[in-house]
Amino acid sequence: MFKHTAFVALLLTQWLHYPEPGVPRLPDGRVDLSAKVPQTHDGKPDLSGVWQTELETPEMIASRSKDEAAKLIVPGDDPTTFSRYFFNILADFAAADAPMSASTREYMQKIGERKAGNPSGLCLPHGLPQADLMSYAPFKIVQTPTVIAVLYELDNNFRQIYMDGRSLPKDLNPTWGGYSVGRWEGDTLVVDAAGFTDRTRLDVAGHPHSEALHIQERFRRRDFGHLDVTITIDDPTMYTKPFTVKATEILLPDSDVLETVCNENEKDGTHLK
């Protein structure tokens, strides 16, 4: 899984580094990531830019099994640094306390025995919340007053967040990326997403969800270079209560997302069930 995506992350450092106009800069020319939040013409925080999930804390990195992690490391791609929630969406819970239904626990036991869990290893879309938590591939936000587009580098996937006041439809046709509507609460963008196919997984470990999954994301741009995200997952079919995880997205200035196609030169599928 990681061998293909690692090359993508490494290539990002080879982008044009074209200086973006209007960006606050320090005397040495570097982008001032602590500068104030930019505003749109209508006075809302401008979330536009290329973002990538912040790497894990040193404490969490040190706690991970070095033997297992070493098997996955390739140049430019070190999974020991990835968000804990990308690997395990229930990382904040002890195993006995995780809010999984009996059927979810049974499912996780079965895929653990088979050592297979995440369909994205077969080049299928990650879906949410994985797309919010990928430390190895960036995404680009393009913001307008009526719709916010999210362009994911991985697999050229995209997402539209409708900002025109509409509500989530009552009868949604399940899709890989779901359907998203947003609104502003002060300086925080609140997004409700639903209508997901149950073929995606919440994390790399393979925690499942049903088509009843509802996700609420809260995006707050703390300063020019940091976007804080709170993700609440609610699926009464598969989990006994809603739960929340948090992440911070880091701005990648003077950069852009690249074209990637997972199935191109894909080598993992023959090794996965």
C-alpha positions in Angstrom: 0.0 0.0 0.0 2.6 2.5 1.0 5.2 1.8 -1.7 3.1 3.4 -4.3 2.0 6.4 -2.3 5.4 7.0 -0.9 6.7 7.9 -4.4 3.8 10.4 -4.6 4.8 12.1 -1.4 8.4 12.3 -2.4 7.6 13.8 -5.7 5.8 16.7 -4.0 9.1 18.1 -2.9 10.1 18.3 -6.6 7.2 20.6 -7.5 7.9 23.9 -9.1 7.9 25.9 -5.9 6.2 28.7 -7.8 6.0 31.7 -5.4 2.3 32.3 -4.8 1.4 36.0 -5.0 -0.1 37.8 -2.0 1.3 35.3 0.6 2.8 36.7 3.8 6.5 36.2 3.9 9.4 36.5 6.3 12.5 38.6 5.5 14.3 35.5 4.2 11.4 34.8 1.7 9.9 31.9 3.5 6.1 31.9 4.0 5.0 33.2 7.4 2.9 30.3 8.6 2.0 32.1 11.8 0.5 35.1 10.0 -3.1 36.0 10.4 -5.9 34.1 8.7 -6.7 35.4 5.2 -10.3 36.5 4.5 -12.6 36.1 1.5 -14.4 39.1 0.0 -17.5 38.3 2.2 -15.4 38.3 5.4 -15.2 34.6 5.9 -12.0 32.7 6.7 -10.3 31.6 3.4 -9.4 28.0 3.7 -7.9 27.8 0.2 -4.6 26.2 -0.2 -2.7 22.9 -0.3 -2.8 21.0 3.0 -1.3 17.9 4.5 -2.1 16.2 7.8 0.4 17.0 10.5 2.8 14.2 11.5 2.3 12.4 14.8 3.7 13.6 18.1 7.2 12.3 19.1 5.7 10.4 22.0 3.3 8.5 19.7 6.1 7.8 17.2 8.3 6.4 20.0 5.6 4.1 21.2 5.1 2.3 17.9 6.7 -1.0 17.2 9.9 -0.3 15.4 10.2 -3.8 14.0 6.7 -3.7 12.3 7.1 0.0 11.2 10.5 -0.6 9.7 9.0 -3.1 7.2 6.9 -0.2 5.7 9.4 2.6 5.6 10.7 3.7 2.1 12.5 7.0 1.3 10.2 9.9 1.8 7.4 7.8 3.4 7.7 6.8 7.1 4.4 5.4 8.4 5.6 5.7 12.0 5.0 9.4 11.6 1.4 9.2 10.2 -1.6 10.2 12.3 -2.7 7.5 14.8 -6.3 7.9 13.6 -5.4 7.1 10.0 -4.2 3.7 11.3 -6.8 3.2 14.0 -9.8 5.6 14.3 -10.4 4.2 17.8 -6.9 4.9 19.0 -8.1 6.9 22.0 -10.0 3.9 23.4 -8.8 0.8 25.2 -9.7 -2.3 23.3 -12.4 -3.3 25.8 -13.9 0.2 25.9 -14.0 0.9 22.1 -17.7 1.7 21.2 -18.1 -1.1 18.7 -21.2 -3.1 18.3 -21.0 -6.9 18.7 -21.1 -7.3 14.9 -18.3 -4.8 14.4 -16.1 -6.6 16.9 -16.8 -9.9 15.2 -15.9 -8.4 11.8 -12.7 -6.9 13.1 -11.7 -10.2 14.6 -12.3 -11.9 11.2 -10.2 -9.5 9.2 -7.5 -9.6 11.7 -7.2 -13.3 11.2 -7.1 -12.8 7.4 -4.7 -9.9 7.7 -6.8 -7.8 5.3 -8.9 -4.8 6.1 -8.6 -1.7 4.0 -10.0 -1.8 0.4 -7.8 1.2 -0.5 -5.0 -1.3 -0.7 -6.7 -2.5 -3.9 -6.7 1.1 -5.3 -10.3 1.7 -4.2 -11.1 5.2 -2.8 -10.3 6.0 0.8 -13.5 7.8 1.6 -14.0 9.7 4.8 -12.6 10.1 7.4 -9.4 8.6 6.0 -9.1 11.4 3.4 -9.0 13.9 6.3 -6.2 12.0 8.1 -3.7 11.0 5.4 -0.2 12.2 6.4 1.4 11.0 3.2 -0.7 12.7 0.5 -2.0 16.4 0.4 -5.3 17.8 -0.7 -6.2 21.2 -2.2 -9.1 23.4 -1.0 -10.7 25.7 -3.6 -13.2 28.0 -1.9 -16.1 29.9 -3.4 -19.2 31.4 -1.6 -21.5 28.6 -2.8 -19.3 25.5 -3.0 -16.0 24.4 -1.6 -14.1 21.9 -3.7 -11.5 19.5 -2.2 -9.1 18.0 -4.7 -7.2 15.0 -3.3 -3.8 14.2 -4.8 -4.3 10.5 -4.2 -6.2 8.9 -7.1 -7.3 12.3 -8.4 -10.4 12.1 -6.2 -12.5 15.2 -5.5 -15.2 16.4 -3.2 -17.8 19.2 -3.3 -19.1 20.8 -0.1 -22.3 22.8 -1.0 -22.5 26.1 0.8 -25.7 27.4 -0.7 -28.0 26.6 2.2 -29.3 23.2 1.0 -29.8 20.3 3.4 -28.6 16.7 3.0 -31.1 14.9 0.9 -33.3 12.4 2.7 -32.8 9.5 0.2 -29.1 9.5 -0.8 -27.6 7.3 -3.4 -24.5 5.8 -1.6 -21.2 6.9 -3.1 -17.5 6.5 -2.3 -17.2 10.1 -1.2 -20.6 10.7 0.1 -22.5 14.0 -0.1 -21.5 17.1 1.9 -23.2 20.4 2.9 -21.5 23.1 4.9 -22.3 26.2 6.9 -20.4 28.8 8.9 -20.6 29.0 12.6 -18.5 32.1 13.3 -15.0 31.4 12.0 -15.6 27.6 11.9 -16.7 25.7 8.8 -19.1 23.0 9.8 -19.7 20.2 7.3 -22.2 17.4 7.5 -21.5 14.4 5.2 -23.6 11.3 4.6 -24.6 8.9 1.8 -21.5 6.7 1.9 -21.2 3.3 0.4 -20.3 0.8 3.1 -17.4 -0.4 1.0 -15.0 2.2 2.4 -13.4 1.9 5.8 -12.9 4.4 8.6 -9.1 3.6 8.8 -6.3 1.4 7.5 -7.1 -1.2 10.2 -10.4 -1.8 8.4 -13.0 -0.5 11.0 -16.2 -0.7 9.0 -19.2 1.5 8.7 -22.7 1.1 7.4 -24.6 3.3 4.9 -26.1 5.0 8.0 -22.7 6.7 8.6 -23.0 10.4 9.3 -19.8 12.5 9.7 -19.5 16.0 10.9 -16.3 17.9 10.4 -15.4 21.3 11.9 -12.6 23.2 10.1 -11.0 26.2 11.8 -8.0 28.0 10.3 -5.9 28.8 13.4 -3.5 31.0 11.5 -2.1 31.2 8.0 -0.4 27.8 8.1 -2.6 25.6 10.4 -6.1 24.2 9.8 -7.6 22.4 12.8 -10.1 19.7 12.1 -12.5 18.0 14.5 -14.3 14.9 13.1 -17.3 13.3 14.7 -18.3 9.9 13.5 -21.9 8.7 14.1 -23.0 5.3 12.9 -25.6 3.7 15.2 -25.6 0.5 13.2 -21.9 -0.3 13.8 -21.0 1.7 16.9 -22.6 2.2 20.2 -22.1 5.9 20.4 -20.6 8.8 18.3 -17.0 9.5 18.8 -14.6 12.3 17.9 -11.0 12.6 16.7 -8.9 15.7 15.9 -6.2 16.5 13.4 -4.3 19.5 12.2 -3.6 20.2 8.6 -0.4 22.0 7.7 -0.2 24.4 4.7 2.2 23.4 1.9 3.0 26.9 0.5 4.0 27.6 -3.1 3.0 24.1 -4.0 0.2 22.1 -5.7 -1.3 18.7 -5.9 0.0 16.3 -8.5 -1.8 13.8 -10.7 -1.6 10.3 -9.3 -3.3 7.1 -10.5 -3.2 4.2 -8.0 -3.7 1.5 -10.6 -0.8 2.7 -12.7 2.1 0.3 -11.9 0.1 -1.1 -9.0 1.9 -4.0 -7.3 0.0 -4.6 -4.1 -3.2 -6.3 -5.2 -1.7 -9.7 -5.9 -0.5 -9.8 -2.3 -3.9 -8.8 -0.7 -7.1 -10.7 -0.3 
